[in-house]
Amino acid sequence: MEKPPPRATARTRDPWWDNARFVSAALIVVLHTVGSLMSRYDALGAYHIGTWAFRVPLFVILAGVFSSGGPLGPRHLRTLLSSIALPALIFSVLYSLEVYALGGRFTLHITQLPWTLWFLMSLFFWRLLLPLVVQLRHPLLVTTVVSLAVGYVDEFGMQFSASRTLVYMPLFYLGRQLGQGWLQDWFRARWSLPVAVAGVLASFTVGWLWHAKVLGTWLSMRHAYQADTRLGMEGAWVIRLLVLASAAALVLCLLRLIPKRRLPFVSALGSGGFTIYLLHPLVILPFRERGHIARANTHLELLALMVCGVLLAAALGSPWVRRMVQPLTKPPVDWLFTPMPAQPTPTTITPPKQALGKEFRITP
């Protein structure tokens, strides 16, 4: 029987997952660095479509890998607050303050977090829902049906990241199952390697040849369906199903190609993927709003911006930056709660002296 891949912990981390997290985080940072120029360069449109599955869907699946489907006890709930809910609130306020400092209007975001912070709100609800989802008889099927059906309900939109939470739930559950050892034959078999290469190449080919035909509404997962294809509203769920299935397949292809061994710099930086995700909008926003990014008007300058995006991801994922911002990314919350009850000490039953040397039984 195949053993599941080791789960990353604070003491021992699996470099495979860390390598994948840095790849995903770097691709996200690069897109947000050059995204405001996308209308001017077809190459950026191709990059956006070709790497879509390797950005948010991969990040969702990796979040599922590190999530537990067990009961949510007091310790788990406190961790959700300290590692997800409070950082989301802190960085939402920081984002609003930065917008205000750049000349915009200060807005306190509560139900609809700005820019990339929707992911934290969804992650909070994914982890709350996961213990219920794993109790279902067919979790992947049920979550996929819900994901497709929610597109017909207008009320599920950007408030509380409701639409994205339900739409991406199948990928989050898939990640949890990968962390439990699913599909190990795929990740170890020789025949899967050329298939994975073909899958990644196909993604970039589609991005290069047909990026103008892929509508943003198909990939955003934020709003209800629109009758923007020949299938109309009745067949809009087919598009979403194809998109989600393609995302899952492409993520599996990329994970098959990512080295499982520890890579110099990459593995260490990947362990800070969460910090990269939280910090990079605060760094990019001033350059975008001041017009510095918009000044790029040659392909060489565009390439330089993309390289800067990778370097930014590396800098933000470094151990020094992670330690410096840890009070923001993992704020102390012990002062909010009552002390955790002490764990009971197991007691040992000592048999009476007359029973020594004989079989000792406790009969109800």
Secondary structure, DSSP 8 states (H G I E B T S, - for coil): ---------SSS--HHHHHHHHHHHHHHHHHHHHGGGTTT-HHHHHHHHHTGGGTHHHHHHHHHHT---S---HHHHHHHIIIIIHHHHHHHHHHHHHHHHTT------SSS--GGGHHHHHHHHHHHHHHHHTTSSSHHHHHHHHHHHGGG-TT-SSGGGHHHHHHSHHHHHHHHHHHTTTTHHHHH-STHHHHHHHHHHHHHHHHHHHGGGS-HHHHH--S-----STTTTTTHHHHHHHHHHHHHHHHHHHHHHS-SS--TTHHHHHTTHHHHHHHHHHHHHHHHHTTTGGG--SHHHHHHHHHHHHHHHHHHTSHHHHHHHHHHHS---GGGS---------------GGGTTS------
